[in-house]
Amino acid sequence: MSKKALLALALVAFAAACAPKPEPAPMEPVSTEPTYTGKYK
């Protein structure tokens, strides 16, 4: 690999690492907690 290509690749990797990350959206719970009926209390 030539020095120019290696430098370009390093520059792209550096720019990607320094780019601001998008804020993750708050996730909804996948399932709800089971409601206990008190059968075994």
One Martini backbone bead per residue (centre of mass of N, CA, C, O) as a GRO file, in nm:
protein
   41
    1MET     BB    1   0.098   0.035   0.021
    2SER     BB    2   0.075   0.352  -0.002
    3LYS     BB    3   0.121   0.640   0.167
    4LYS     BB    4  -0.132   0.790   0.067
    5ALA     BB    5  -0.340   0.568   0.129
    6LEU     BB    6  -0.275   0.543   0.431
    7LEU     BB    7  -0.335   0.839   0.502
    8ALA     BB    8  -0.628   0.842   0.406
    9LEU     BB    9  -0.728   0.615   0.591
   10ALA     BB   10  -0.651   0.755   0.859
   11LEU     BB   11  -0.825   1.009   0.814
   12VAL     BB   12  -1.098   0.866   0.797
   13ALA     BB   13  -1.084   0.725   1.073
   14PHE     BB   14  -1.055   0.986   1.240
   15ALA     BB   15  -1.318   1.122   1.148
   16ALA     BB   16  -1.508   0.893   1.244
   17ALA     BB   17  -1.422   0.903   1.547
   18CYS     BB   18  -1.494   1.229   1.579
   19ALA     BB   19  -1.772   1.197   1.529
   20PRO     BB   20  -2.078   1.255   1.620
   21LYS     BB   21  -2.296   1.088   1.803
   22PRO     BB   22  -2.592   0.965   1.802
   23GLU     BB   23  -2.868   0.972   1.985
   24PRO     BB   24  -3.017   0.742   2.155
   25ALA     BB   25  -3.305   0.600   2.174
   26PRO     BB   26  -3.543   0.529   2.379
   27MET     BB   27  -3.632   0.229   2.505
   28GLU     BB   28  -3.867   0.005   2.497
   29PRO     BB   29  -4.012  -0.236   2.641
   30VAL     BB   30  -4.054  -0.552   2.530
   31SER     BB   31  -4.172  -0.646   2.810
   32THR     BB   32  -4.376  -0.716   3.059
   33GLU     BB   33  -4.444  -0.768   3.365
   34PRO     BB   34  -4.563  -0.999   3.553
   35THR     BB   35  -4.859  -1.065   3.712
   36TYR     BB   36  -4.932  -1.145   4.034
   37THR     BB   37  -5.196  -1.335   4.197
   38GLY     BB   38  -5.120  -1.506   4.470
   39LYS     BB   39  -5.125  -1.824   4.470
   40TYR     BB   40  -4.828  -1.869   4.646
   41LYS     BB   41  -4.865  -1.692   4.929
   0.00000   0.00000   0.00000
